[in-house]
Amino acid sequence: MYRDRIAGGMRIPAVLAAAAAIAAFGLLSTPVASAQPGQCPEGQFPTSDGSGCAGIPDPTAYGCPPGDFECMFEKELGPR
């Protein structure tokens, strides 16, 4: 008599645990949407206002040697 009550009492938690496991697996396997509307091509990055993509500026346009971004920022923003 007590064995039947104990067995019946253990069935409910086992069913709830199985349902929780199925729900957790479903939530973990669902892909998460990206906050960005689209991906930028390689070599570009999203703009700060989210309006599109921008490329890396060319330091030679500011009279600096290629790849010298410190020189470019000093000319653009002024010396520190």
C-alpha positions in Angstrom: 0.0 0.0 0.0 2.7 2.5 0.9 4.8 1.3 -2.0 2.0 2.3 -4.4 1.7 5.8 -2.8 5.5 6.3 -3.0 5.6 5.1 -6.6 2.7 7.4 -7.5 4.3 10.3 -5.7 7.6 9.9 -7.7 5.8 9.8 -11.0 4.8 13.5 -10.9 8.3 14.9 -10.3 9.8 12.7 -13.0 7.2 13.9 -15.5 7.9 17.6 -14.5 11.6 17.1 -14.7 11.3 15.5 -18.2 9.1 18.4 -19.3 11.6 21.0 -18.0 14.4 19.2 -19.7 12.6 19.3 -23.0 11.7 23.0 -22.6 15.3 23.8 -21.7 16.7 21.9 -24.7 14.2 23.7 -27.0 15.2 27.1 -25.6 18.9 26.4 -25.9 18.7 25.1 -29.4 16.7 28.1 -30.7 18.9 30.6 -32.6 19.2 34.0 -31.1 18.5 37.0 -33.3 21.4 39.5 -33.9 20.9 43.1 -32.7 22.5 44.3 -35.9 20.2 44.4 -38.9 22.9 43.2 -41.3 26.5 42.1 -41.4 29.1 44.4 -42.9 31.5 43.1 -45.5 35.0 42.2 -44.5 37.2 45.2 -43.8 34.3 47.3 -42.7 32.5 47.9 -39.4 29.1 49.2 -38.4 28.8 52.9 -37.8 28.1 54.2 -34.3 24.5 55.4 -35.2 23.7 52.1 -36.9 22.9 53.6 -40.2 25.3 51.5 -42.3 28.9 50.3 -42.7 32.1 52.3 -42.8 35.6 51.3 -43.9 38.8 51.9 -42.2 40.1 55.4 -43.1 43.3 55.7 -45.2 46.1 57.6 -43.3 47.6 58.6 -46.6 44.6 60.9 -47.2 45.8 63.0 -44.2 49.4 63.2 -45.3 50.7 60.3 -43.2 52.5 57.1 -44.1 50.4 54.1 -44.9 49.2 52.3 -41.7 50.2 55.2 -39.4 46.9 55.7 -37.7 48.4 57.6 -34.7 49.7 60.3 -37.1 46.3 60.5 -38.8 44.5 61.0 -35.5 46.9 63.6 -34.4 46.4 65.5 -37.6 42.6 65.1 -37.4 42.1 65.8 -33.7 45.2 67.8 -32.9 48.1 66.9 -30.7 47.4 65.5 -27.2 
